[in-house]
Every structure is written in structure tokens, then in C-alpha cells.
């Protein structure tokens, strides 16, 4: 880019440089939102959480499990776990269905905007290509009408416009593509964790209800299928 300033580069690059710049600003905003959401707001350590939930369910203490979920009530994982715990006194299929429905509700919060980063990456490449094509058209189109002394200047300006657009398009496209892949992996991992917890909570509640029913039968007084101790009211 030599001694050219940023303003001069955009002026020589033409209209599509500004369109690409606008798409890059949008892409940066999306990257910031995805980073804050997936790397900060939705961060989670699944191993200790799973252990705490399983221990609470094994002790028939659903209230304690719900208290764990209350630590971060806006987190998608805790929302899904709570949906299952609220059906703890129901059958295994109802618990699973409640958690699957909650997963469908929270999934858009996990996946939103990431696909747009991939789209903006492709757009950066295409806008750069489009600017390149128009630059080359200007370069060679002016050769037929200009006099000999101006041809070299027209050709140089057209090629400069084409190359600026190509370079800037790639500068926008590459980070968008990398960010799209990174955040896609992060959100898929979070969805995988939610699926793992869905299975773990469902099986733990089923086992807890069976154990309680067996103990109630041995005691000879409590009805089978009674809700675990400390459980929230039936939903």
C-alpha cells in the first residue's frame, strides 16, 4: 500500500470498499456478542455441576438441586436441568420430554448470529471479487477512449482499485471465517453438554424414584412413586 493513507486507499478502491467496510463493522459487533455470550455468560464447568446434581437427586433432595440451578438461572443448561427437575415426580418419558422442550427453547440463544459470521465471511470475499471486477473493467475500458499519455494512468488506477478490493475483501473474510468456525465449535460443545445432562438427570431421577418406591414398599406405608424429599410442587 506504499505511502498511501487509509483514506486514499478507500478513495482509490471505490464504492465496494465502503460496502466491505460496513460488513466488517457488523462482523466485529457479532464477534463481540458471540465472545461475551459463549466465552463469558455461558461458560460452565460441567463435571462439578453434574456431581452436585446427581448427589442431590440420589438423596431425594430436589430442592437442593433446584438451588444449584438458581445460581445462574439465565444459563441455558440450568434452564434445561430445572425443566427436568420440575417433573421429578412424573415418569421418565415426561422428564425427558420436558428437558427436550426446554432445549429447543434455549437453543436459539446459543446459536444466534454465528451463521451470520460465516455469511459475512463469504460476503467479504464476494464484495472483494466484485470490486476487483469493476476495477478491471475500469482499467481496460478506459484504454480504448484515452489518449496514449493517459492510458498508463488509467490502467494503473483500475488495477489499484481491483487489488485494493481483493485485499480488503480477504482481510474481512478470513477473520470472519475463523471466528465462525471457532464459535460454531463452542456452541456445539455447549449443546452436547446439555444433551449429556439431559440423559444424566433423566436416568438419575428414574433411579431415585425406583429406590424411593422400593423403600416405601418395604416400609409398608408410603405409596409407590411418591415425590422425592424436598421436591418442588408438581408442575
N, C-alpha and C positions, 0 to 999 in steps of 0.2 A: 504493500500500500504506500510505500515510499514516504514522502513528506506530506502527503495529503492528510487533512484533518478529517474527523468523523463527519462533520457537516459536508465537506467537499465530496467525500465518498458517497454519501446518501444522495447528494445532488447529481452526481455523475451516474449513480446507479439507477436513478429514475423511480417511477411510481411504485414498482413492485418491491423495492427496498423498504418503503414505508409500510406496505401491507405485511411484509415479513416481520418487520419490527413490531407491529401491532400484535401479530400472532405470538411473538416471543414474549411480550409483556403478559399476555394471557397465560402462556405456558408457565412462566415464573410464578404467577399467582396460584395456579393449580398445583405446582410443585410444593409451594409453601403450605397450602392447605393439606395436601396429602402427607407431607412430612409431620406437621403438627398432629394430624389425626392418627396416622398409623404408627408413628415413632414415639409419640408422647401420650396423647389422650387414650389410645387403645393398647398401650404396652401392657404386657401381662407376663407373670411367671406362673406357668400352668402347673408345675409339679407341686409346690406347696399348697396351691389353691385346691387342686384335686385331692390331696391328702386331707385337708381340713374339711372339705365337703363330705368325703367318704366316711371320715371318723364321726362327724355329726349324724349322718344318716345311719351308720352302724349302731349308734347309741340311741336311735329313735328320737333324736333331738332336732326336729325340723326347724324350730325357732332359731337355734344356733346357726344352722346352715343359711337361713334367711338373713341373719345378721351379717354373715360373711358377704352375702350378695349386696347388702346395704352399704358396704364400704365404698363401692363405686357403682351406684345404681344406673348410671348412663352408659356403662360399658356394655357392648353387645353380648359378651359372654355371660355376664351376670344377669342380664335380662332373660337370656335363654334358660339359664340354670333356675332362676326364680320361677319361670313359667312351669318347669317340671316339678319343682318343689310344691307349688300351689296345688298340684294334682296328686300329691303323695299318697292320699288315701284312696285313689282310684286305681284302676287296673294298669298294667304295664303299657298296653296299647294307648290308653288315654294320655299317660305321661309322655310317651314318645311323640304322639301327635301334637300335644301342646308345645313341646320343645321344637318340633319341626316347624310349626306355625310361627313361633317366635323367631326362629332362624330366618324364615322368609321375610319377616318384617324388618329385621335389623340388617339384612344383607345389603340393601341399597346404601346404607350409611357406610359400609365397609368398602364398597366397590365404586362409589360415585367418583366421577372426574378422572379416574385412572385411564379409562379408554380414550378420553379426550386428549390425554398427553400423547398417546400413540397416534391419534388423528393429527394433532398439531405437528408431530414429528414428520409425518408424511406430507402435511401441508407445507412445511418449511422446504422440503425437497422439491415439491412441485412448483411452489412460488419461485424458488431459485431457478428452476428449469425454465419456467415461463419468462422470467426476466432475462434469462440468457438468450432465449429465442428472439425476444423483441430487440435485445441489444444487437444480435447478429443481423436481424432484418434491417435495423437502422444502419449498421455498418456497411452492409453490401448494397442496401437500397439507395444510399446516398452516393455511391460511387458512379452510378450512371448519369447523374444530373450535375455533379460538381465538376468544376474545372480541375485541371491537373494539380494546381498548387494546393487545393483544399482537400483532395482525396485522401491524402495521408492523415490529415487531422480528423476527418470524418471516420475513417477506418479505425483509428486509434480510440476515439471516443466510443464507438459502437462496441469494440472488443472490450474496453474497460467496463462499460455498462454490463456486458454479458458476464464477465468474470466476477465483478463485484456481487452480482445477484447469485451466481453459483456459490461463491464462497460464503456469503451471508446465509444463504439457504441451508448450507451444510452446518454452519455454526449453530443455527437454531435446531435443525433436525437431529443432530447427534445427541445433545443432552436430553432432548425430549424422548428419544427412543430409549436411551439408557435409563432415564427416570421411570418411564412406563414399564420397562421390564422389572426394575427394582421394586416398585410399588405393587406391581401385579403379584410378584412373589410374596411380598409381605402380607397382602390381603388374602391370598390363597392359604398361607400358613395360618392366619387367624381363623379363617373358615374351617380349616382342618382341625384346629384346636376345639372349635365349637362342636364339630361333629364328634370328636373324641369324648368331650364332656357329655354330650347327649347320650351316648352309649353308656358311659360310666355311671351317670346319675340314674338312668333308667334301670340298669341292672342292679345297682345298689339299692334303689327303692324297692324293686321286686324282691330282692333277697331279704331286706329289712321287714317287709310286710309278711313274708312267709315265716320268718323267725318269730315275729310277734304273734302270728296266728298259732304257731306251734306252742309257744309258751302259754298263750291264752287257753288253748285246748288242754294243756297239762294242768293248768290252774283250775280248770273246770268251771270258771265263772264268766270270763270275759268273752264276748262274741268274736268270732273269727273275722279278720280283716279290719280290726279297729285301727284308727289312725295312730301313727307313732306319737310318742310323748312330745309335747311342746309344739305340735304341728299347727300351722295356721288354719283358720276355718276353711271348710270345704268351699272350693270355688264353684 
